[in-house]
Amino acid sequence: MTKRTFLTAQWRKLLMLNYEVDPAVLEPYLPPATELDLWQGKALVSMVGFLFLDTRVLGVKWPWHVNFEEVNLRFYVRHYDGTHWKRGTVFVSEIVPKPIIALIANTLYNEHYRAMSMRHQITQIDGGQTRLNFEWKYNGRWNKLGATVDSDLHDMTPDSAESFIFEHYWGYNALNATTSLEYQVEHIPWQIATVSNAFFDADVASLYGDAFVPYLTATPYSVFYAEGSNVAVRVAGKVRPVAKTTAV
């Protein structure tokens, strides 16, 4: 049965700085019925900045809540549903500038949103490149995430490092000790571009916890950009562990 669409929007200008972490750091955040989805044996987390545009909740555009920034810290999991594996994401932290968005997402989806003052800049520079800068204000300080992006877009190669990061179409949040909420994110495959001069300057300990400091203050393992597209988020269901008798 098709799940009801909860949210539609455009996700645009997605910048992802990816860091390798000790899997033990992620264990406290791992929802029931999921396990870490590793890239070539590595546990990765991503600092993500992007734009929410033309946002509709249950088909309605809410005034002053249509276009806004989001910055999040996420990692990658998979869930076995009894037949096949679903590749998904788990969010450690999500920051938006609208308190009502944080309230709705946290209440309905058990997400981890916080509302903060935010701003962004998109600047055209020489050679047709674009400089992206996402900022959020915490404890009186503007934290920053950004990079320079080439103008040429191209398709992702299947099974590439980029497709691993971008093509996780499910989300999971812990509901209790045995059950997780599952939701589906639908969008076309995204086009990507080459990234350079990436930067991330933030109060990592206060925002994300001391355990992340050694990793998020190191050089990123990789940096990717996707132009984005329209997306639809389907209403969540509940999942529990299933015996992996035929899983691969």
C-alpha positions as CSV (number, residue, x, y, z in Angstrom):
1,M,0.0,0.0,0.0
2,T,1.3,3.4,-0.9
3,K,2.1,5.6,2.1
4,R,0.6,9.1,2.3
5,T,2.9,11.9,1.2
6,F,3.7,14.1,4.2
7,L,6.0,16.6,2.6
8,T,7.0,17.8,-0.8
9,A,9.8,20.3,-1.6
10,Q,12.8,21.0,-3.6
11,W,16.1,20.1,-2.1
12,R,18.8,22.2,-3.8
13,K,22.5,23.0,-3.6
14,L,23.4,20.0,-1.5
15,L,26.9,20.2,-0.1
16,M,28.3,17.2,1.8
17,L,31.5,17.0,3.8
18,N,32.1,13.4,4.7
19,Y,34.2,12.2,7.6
20,E,35.4,8.7,8.6
21,V,34.6,8.0,12.3
22,D,35.0,5.1,14.7
23,P,31.8,3.0,14.4
24,A,31.6,3.0,18.2
25,V,30.8,6.7,18.1
26,L,27.6,6.0,16.1
27,E,26.4,3.0,18.2
28,P,24.4,5.2,20.7
29,Y,22.5,6.7,17.7
30,L,21.8,3.5,15.8
31,P,18.0,2.8,15.7
32,P,16.6,-0.7,16.3
33,A,16.3,-2.9,13.2
34,T,19.2,-1.1,11.5
35,E,22.9,-1.7,11.2
36,L,25.7,0.6,9.9
37,D,26.0,0.8,6.1
38,L,29.8,1.0,5.5
39,W,31.6,2.4,2.4
40,Q,34.5,0.1,1.7
41,G,34.6,-0.9,5.3
42,K,34.5,2.7,6.6
43,A,31.8,4.3,8.8
44,L,31.1,7.8,7.4
45,V,29.2,10.7,8.7
46,S,28.2,13.8,6.6
47,M,27.9,17.4,7.4
48,V,25.3,18.6,5.0
49,G,24.1,22.1,4.0
50,F,21.3,22.6,1.5
51,L,18.2,24.7,0.7
52,F,14.6,23.7,1.2
53,L,12.5,25.4,-1.5
54,D,8.8,25.4,-2.4
55,T,8.0,23.4,0.8
56,R,4.5,22.0,1.3
57,V,3.4,20.0,4.3
58,L,0.3,17.8,3.6
59,G,0.0,19.8,0.4
60,V,-0.1,23.2,2.1
61,K,2.4,26.0,1.8
62,W,2.7,27.5,5.2
63,P,3.4,31.2,5.2
64,W,7.1,32.1,6.0
65,H,7.9,28.3,6.0
66,V,8.4,27.7,2.3
67,N,12.0,28.5,1.6
68,F,14.8,28.0,4.2
69,E,18.2,26.5,4.9
70,E,19.0,23.2,6.7
71,V,22.3,22.0,8.0
72,N,22.5,18.4,9.4
73,L,24.9,15.8,10.6
74,R,23.9,12.3,9.4
75,F,25.2,8.8,9.0
76,Y,24.3,5.7,6.9
77,V,22.5,2.5,7.8
78,R,20.6,-0.3,6.3
79,H,17.5,-2.2,7.3
80,Y,16.5,-5.8,6.3
81,D,12.7,-6.0,5.8
82,G,12.5,-9.8,5.4
83,T,13.1,-9.7,1.7
84,H,15.8,-7.2,0.9
85,W,18.0,-4.5,2.4
86,K,16.9,-0.8,2.4
87,R,19.6,1.8,2.6
88,G,18.9,4.7,4.8
89,T,20.1,7.6,6.9
90,V,20.0,8.5,10.5
91,F,20.3,12.1,11.7
92,V,22.4,13.1,14.7
93,S,21.4,16.7,14.4
94,E,19.3,18.9,12.1
95,I,19.3,22.7,12.2
96,V,16.7,24.9,10.6
97,P,15.7,28.5,11.1
98,K,12.0,27.9,11.7
99,P,10.9,26.7,15.2
100,I,7.6,25.3,14.0
101,I,9.4,23.0,11.5
102,A,11.5,21.6,14.4
103,L,8.4,21.1,16.5
104,I,6.5,19.2,13.9
105,A,9.4,17.0,12.8
106,N,10.5,16.1,16.3
107,T,6.9,15.4,17.3
108,L,5.8,13.3,14.3
109,Y,9.0,11.7,13.3
110,N,11.1,11.7,16.5
111,E,13.7,13.7,14.6
112,H,16.5,15.8,16.2
113,Y,15.8,19.3,14.9
114,R,16.8,22.5,16.5
115,A,15.9,26.0,15.4
116,M,18.6,28.6,15.1
117,S,19.2,31.8,13.1
118,M,20.5,30.8,9.7
119,R,21.7,32.4,6.5
120,H,23.4,31.5,3.2
121,Q,25.3,33.0,0.4
122,I,25.5,31.8,-3.2
123,T,28.2,33.8,-5.1
124,Q,29.3,33.5,-8.7
125,I,33.0,33.7,-9.1
126,D,35.5,33.7,-12.0
127,G,35.4,30.7,-14.3
128,G,31.7,30.1,-13.8
129,Q,32.2,28.5,-10.4
130,T,29.9,29.1,-7.5
131,R,30.9,29.6,-3.9
132,L,28.4,28.2,-1.3
133,N,28.3,29.3,2.3
134,F,25.8,28.0,4.9
135,E,25.8,29.6,8.4
136,W,24.0,29.0,11.6
137,K,24.2,31.1,14.9
138,Y,24.8,29.2,18.1
139,N,25.8,30.7,21.4
140,G,26.4,34.0,19.7
141,R,28.8,32.6,17.1
142,W,28.2,32.1,13.4
143,N,29.2,28.5,12.4
144,K,30.0,27.9,8.7
145,L,30.0,25.2,6.1
146,G,30.9,25.9,2.5
147,A,32.9,25.2,-0.6
148,T,33.5,26.2,-4.3
149,V,31.5,24.2,-6.8
150,D,32.2,23.8,-10.6
151,S,29.5,24.8,-13.0
152,D,29.6,21.5,-15.0
153,L,27.0,18.9,-13.8
154,H,27.2,15.2,-14.6
155,D,25.5,12.0,-13.7
156,M,26.7,9.8,-10.9
157,T,28.4,6.5,-11.7
158,P,26.5,3.5,-10.2
159,D,28.2,2.1,-7.2
160,S,30.5,5.1,-6.9
161,A,31.4,6.9,-3.7
162,E,29.0,9.7,-4.7
163,S,26.1,7.3,-5.2
164,F,26.7,5.7,-1.8
165,I,26.4,9.1,-0.1
166,F,23.5,10.5,-2.1
167,E,21.3,7.4,-2.9
168,H,19.9,6.4,0.5
169,Y,16.2,6.6,0.1
170,W,15.0,5.7,3.6
171,G,15.2,7.4,7.0
172,Y,15.1,5.8,10.4
173,N,14.6,7.1,13.9
174,A,14.5,5.1,17.2
175,L,11.0,5.0,18.7
176,N,11.8,2.8,21.6
177,A,14.3,0.0,22.5
178,T,12.9,-2.4,19.9
179,T,11.1,-0.3,17.2
180,S,12.1,2.4,14.7
181,L,10.1,4.8,12.6
182,E,10.8,4.4,8.9
183,Y,10.0,6.9,6.2
184,Q,10.7,7.0,2.4
185,V,12.3,9.8,0.5
186,E,11.6,9.9,-3.3
187,H,13.6,11.8,-5.9
188,I,15.3,11.3,-9.2
189,P,19.0,10.5,-9.3
190,W,20.9,13.7,-8.8
191,Q,23.5,15.3,-10.9
192,I,26.8,16.2,-9.2
193,A,29.7,18.6,-9.7
194,T,33.4,18.8,-8.6
195,V,34.0,20.6,-5.3
196,S,37.1,22.4,-4.0
197,N,38.1,24.7,-1.1
198,A,35.6,23.1,1.3
199,F,35.5,24.4,4.8
200,F,33.7,23.6,8.1
201,D,34.1,25.9,11.1
202,A,31.8,25.1,14.0
203,D,31.7,24.5,17.8
204,V,31.7,20.8,17.3
205,A,31.7,19.8,21.0
206,S,28.7,22.0,21.9
207,L,26.7,21.2,18.8
208,Y,27.4,17.5,18.3
209,G,29.2,16.2,21.4
210,D,32.8,15.6,22.4
211,A,32.9,12.2,20.7
212,F,32.7,13.8,17.3
213,V,35.4,16.4,17.9
214,P,38.4,14.3,16.7
215,Y,36.6,13.4,13.5
216,L,34.8,16.6,12.5
217,T,37.9,18.7,13.1
218,A,40.0,16.5,10.8
219,T,40.3,16.8,7.0
220,P,37.2,15.4,5.3
221,Y,37.4,11.9,3.8
222,S,35.5,13.3,0.7
223,V,33.5,16.3,-0.3
224,F,30.5,16.1,-2.7
225,Y,27.9,18.4,-4.3
226,A,24.5,17.6,-5.8
227,E,22.3,20.0,-7.6
228,G,19.2,18.4,-6.1
229,S,15.6,18.1,-7.3
230,N,12.0,17.8,-6.2
231,V,11.5,15.4,-3.3
232,A,8.6,13.7,-1.6
233,V,8.6,12.3,1.9
234,R,6.2,9.5,2.6
235,V,4.5,9.1,6.0
236,A,6.5,6.9,8.4
237,G,5.7,3.3,9.5
238,K,7.1,1.2,12.3
239,V,9.8,-1.5,11.8
240,R,11.4,-4.1,14.0
241,P,14.3,-6.5,13.6
242,V,13.7,-9.3,11.1
243,A,15.7,-12.5,10.9
244,K,18.2,-12.3,8.0
245,T,17.7,-15.8,6.7
246,T,18.2,-14.9,3.1
247,A,20.1,-11.6,3.4
248,V,23.3,-10.9,1.6
